[in-house]
Amino acid sequence: PPSAHPLMPPAAAQYATDAAERLPGKPEPSTGLPAAAAAAASEGRRVFVGGLSFAADDACLAAHFAAFGPVLSAEVQRNHTTGRSRGFAFVTFADADSAARAMAEPRQSIAGRLAEVKSAFSSRQPPRPAQAQPPQHQHH
């Protein structure tokens, strides 16, 4: 519990304690690694699954992707307010080879719907440079 500061209301002291617990470098509960290290450690092993059926859940995804190799986590992203699926998920494999095998099939039928599977890169990474477009021919 936060120590009572004479000029700080108890709610503010609790907020300060909660904020300190979210500092960068604090271990992630699932891996024990700091958040940035946990994200870096999953690079190359994490895939994005888009266009998911709303019927697909974490267990369904884990079962589907286990065909490509050991799955560490499969997480359907949900609306925080309604709890409904947002139609996409992230799957983390035990190794990069399993992720590569999964991505080798970019369109897969999952829970009765064709989903898109591709590499999930961290939002902390700089965006990839735009591909040079061939010049457009203008007709006069």
Summary of the structure (lengths in Angstrom):
residues: 140
radius of gyration: 20.8
end to end distance: 74.6
largest distance: 77.4
contacts: 329
relative contact order: 0.16
helix: 26%
strand: 25%
